């Protein structure tokens, strides 16, 4: 049994913590407000941006999963989550003589700026602009230079994150007109499962993409969902940009699959079907 620290133990981190607990590990969940973490995850109240609050780290940490996310889109929020936080945490561990055998850092496929539906993998070029990408990549470099592993996750969906379903029920969902606008996603349970897998992998690569098997046009996903829900197809209208610089690419999970990970929800169909059934 190992002692594992999940830093930024929120939506995905808590799911990871439950998986690791079932495996027999002692799991500590670090959060500014950890009171709602499910048992048996042990709560640890701390602020990754405040080194003084990291003085109560438990001894003997064998592995770390850094799963903190930015509180907003502002530059300072990104710097705090993806640069200051990992720097403070690694510094606090070293100051206490702790060198965990695995440090996993969750980043984002938002670092890719491709806009024409290209396939991208871990070796594809990334963009340093805007600041959101630059700071994600700076955090990745900090972790990789220290021997850590980076997992670039795509859009995470799952129970409680059901924006497409809600939009269809409220009649607000729009199927974008024009060329395909690809979306990349991963179910929360597979995001957590991939993290658990990489934390236990004997010789991991330094970088992986976490995405399901089938990047899909947003309109295709909405039409499939509407049919499953017994609703009329969504109206077609002008494409809406949901982020300041959304890109348009198809992310490959070939490296993650080659490492031995097997998806519980290989495509959006299996994942959303489980949500619609209450799973």
N, C-alpha and C positions, 0 to 999 in steps of 0.2 A: 504493500500500500504506500502511495506517495502523498505528500502534502502539496496541494495545488492551490495557487492563488489566481482568481479571476478578477482582473482589474477593469472596472467598468462593467459591473455585473448587472446588466439590464435585460432587455428582451431576449437577445441571443445568448448572452453570458449565463443567464439563469438556466436556460435550457441545457447548455453545456454542463453547468454545475450538476444538474440532476443526472445527466448521463454518467459523468465521472463518479458521482456518489454511488450509483448503481454498480459501477465497476469496482467499488471498494476503496476509493480514494477519499482522503479527508480534504474537503473543499472549503476554501474561504472566499467569500464574495465581497470585494471592495467596492464601496459606493458611498456617495455623500449621504444617501438616505437608504440604508440597507434593511430597514425594519421589515419591509414587505418581501424579502427574499424567502423562497420556500425552504422548509426543512428538507434535508439535513444540511443545506449550505450554511456555513457559519458566517454571520454578518461581521463585517469589518468597516466601521465608519471612518472614512478618510477622504481627502480631496487631493487628487493627483497633481493639481496645480500648486499645492502648498506643501513643500517638503517637510515642514514641521509636523503635519498631520500623519506622516508616514512612519513615525517613530514606533507605532504599535504593530508593525508587521510581525506575523508569527515566525518563529525560528524554523529552520529545516525545510524551507520551501524547495520542492524538487522540480516544479514546473510552473510557468506563468503563462496565462492567456490574457493578452491585452486587448480588450474588446470595447474600449471607451469610444464614444462618438461625440461629434461637435454639438454644442448646445444651440447653434444657430449657423447662419451662412456668413457671418462677419469674419473678417480675417483673424481677429484675435481669438474667436471661438475655435477656429480650425487650428491655430497655433497651439492653443492650450491643450486640445485633445490629442493632437497627432505629433507634436514636437516636445512641448514642455512636459506633458504627462509621462511619456516613456522615458525621457531623460531623467526626470525626478525619481521615477520608480527604480530604474536601473542604478541610479546613484545611491538611493536608500538601501537597496539590496547589497551593493558592494561595500557600503559603509559598515554594514553588519556582517561582512565576511560571507555573504550568501551568493553563490553562483549556481542558480538553477540549471539543471541539465537541458531544459528546453524553454525557450521564450518565443511564444507565438504572437504575432502582431496582426490584427485585422485591419486591412486597408480597403481600398475601393477601386473598382474598374473604371471609376470616373477619371482616372489618370490618363486614359486613352482618349484622344481627341478625334478619332476617325469619324467621318460624317457621311460616308457613302455606302454603308452596309457592309464594309469590309469585315472579314474574319480577323480576330486578333487573338494572340496567345501571349505567353509570358515573355517571349522574345520580341514582340511587336514594339515599335517606337511609341513612346509616351510623350505627353506635352507638359511643359513646366508652367504654362499659363492657362487659366488665371491662377490667382494665389491659392485657390482650393487644391489644385493639382500640385503646385509647387510644395505646399506644406505637407500633403500626404506623402509625396516622394521624399521629402526631407526626413519625415518620421521613419519611412521604410529604410532609408540609408543608415540611420542611427541604429536600428535594430539589426540589420543585416551585417553591419560592420562589427557588431558585438557577437555575431554567430547565431543570431535568431532567424526565425522562419516567418515569412510574410504570406498572408492569405488575402488576396484581393477579392472581396465579395461583391456580387452584383446586388440588385434590388431584392431585399429580403421581404417575403410575405409570409402569412400564416395566421393562426388564430389571433384576432385582435388587430390585425393589419389587413383590412378587407375593403380598401378604397374602391377597387373596381366593382366589387359586388354591391357596395352601398350606392355607387354612382348609377348602376343599372336599375336598382330598386327605386331610386328617386327620380329616374328619368333624366339624369344629368350627364350620363356618359356619352362621349362623342367618339365615333370611329373616324380617325383622320383621313381626309381625302388625299389623293395624290400617291406618290411612290411609297413603298413600304417604309415604316418607321420601326426599326427593330427594338425590342425590349429584351432585356436579359434579367433573369430572376433566379432566386433559389429559395426554397422553403426554409423557414426557420429551423426545422428539425434537421435538414440536411446541412445547413450552415453550421449548426452545433455539432452534427455528426462528423463533418469534414474537419472541424477543429480538433475534436477528440482523436480522430484518425491521425492527423499530422503531429499531434503531441506525443503519440505513441510510436510513430514510425521510426525505424532504427536509423536510417540514413536519408532524411528528407532533403529535397532540393531547397534552395534558399527562397524560392518564390513559386506560388501556385495561384490559379484563378479558381474561385468558387462560384460555379454557375451550373444550372441544370443542362440537360442534353439539347434543348431546343430553343434557342433564341427565336422570338416570334414577333410578327407584326402586331402592334397594339390592337388594330381593328380585328384581326383574326382571333385574338384572345377574347375580346369583348363579345364577338358574335358567338363564339363557342360557349361562353359563360351564359349569355342570354338564352340560348337554346336549352342549356342544362337547367336553368331556373324557370323555364316556361314563360319567358318574357319576349316581347318583340325585339328584333335587332336594334341596336343603337342607331341613332341618326348619324348621318355622315356630314362632316363639317370641316372647316379649316383646322389644320394641325395646331395644337396648343403646346407651347413649350413649358414643360413642367419643372425645368431647372434653368438656371441662367445660361448654361452651356451644355446642352444635353448630349450632343454627339449622336451618332447613328452607326452602331457597329454590332457585330455578332461575336460574342466571347466564347472561346473554346475551353472545354474542361478536360481535354485529352491528357494533360499531365497529371491531373488529380486522379483520373480513372486509371492511368498506368501505374500509379502508386498503390493501387489496390482498393480505393474507396468505391463503395457501391451505394447508389442513391436509393433512398426510400421513396422519393417522389421524382422520377426521372424527367418529367415534363410538367408544365403548368396544369395539364389535364388531371393527373393523379393528385397533385397538390390541392387544386381548387375543389376537386370532387370530395376530398376528405374534409375540407372546410365546410362545404355545403351540407355534408352529413353530420356536421358537428364535431369532427375530429381535429 
